[in-house]
Amino acid sequence: MKANIIAILLAVLVIVGCSALQYNEREVIEDLMKHSTVRLEMMNDQGMPTGVGSGFIWSDEYIATAGHCVKDSRGRNLKHVTVILDGRRFRAEVVGGVQNGTYDTGVIKIPEEMKKYVVPVPRDFSPLFVLDNIVIIGCGMGLPNHAVKGVISNPELRGYGVYRTQSDASANPGNSGGAMLRSGKLVGMLVAGYPHAENINFSVPTSEIKKIVDLILKEKKIRDKTALDALMKGI
């Protein structure tokens, strides 16, 4: 009888502990949605809207996003994008972007007047595993910041020279460039979905994001694809 009571008490403690962890993670994600997730609005040289995307605060100085979110229809880097953080709008400079079939990462400089509002997303470089729970935060279909849940379907999908992480989170156009989180920490960035399929999308891991962000910041404003491809050969 005594053993049964102890077992019941332990089970209750486990349930309470799990609930507390879930609650804490929810608070963390809500904070990241408010202070660390941005909506991007892209425009052409004539000031006409061309698309929307997502991004996240990489550091105190820079925003990370998908490379194709800072490109025009000809594959050239945009000069500026509109960044929306918690309802506030800012005009931000595009530092550079890579989208060459293998890599897909862009960098935006945080305007001075925006810096007091931002919180960088904590990073996690540890391996991902099948069925890990993940959350993607972004601006799907141009809607205000929101979160979608899923699991890792394939942590190391390789083929055609591309390394991606596959998940089943319900992402939509506009989610590109959004942060993928595990336990409230950055483990990847959404870059693509599978056409004509439901809940099949692909992200790049944190390690790849860092590699390309560091390259872009080192070389600054790389706007010529041929020159960029030459630089990429050394990676």
Helices and strands as residue ranges (DSSP letters): H 2-35, E 37-43, E 49-57, E 62-65, G 67-70, E 80-85, E 88-99, E 104-109, G 112-117, E 133-138, G 140-142, E 146-159, E 162-167, E 179-182, E 185-193, E 201-205, H 206-219, H 225-232
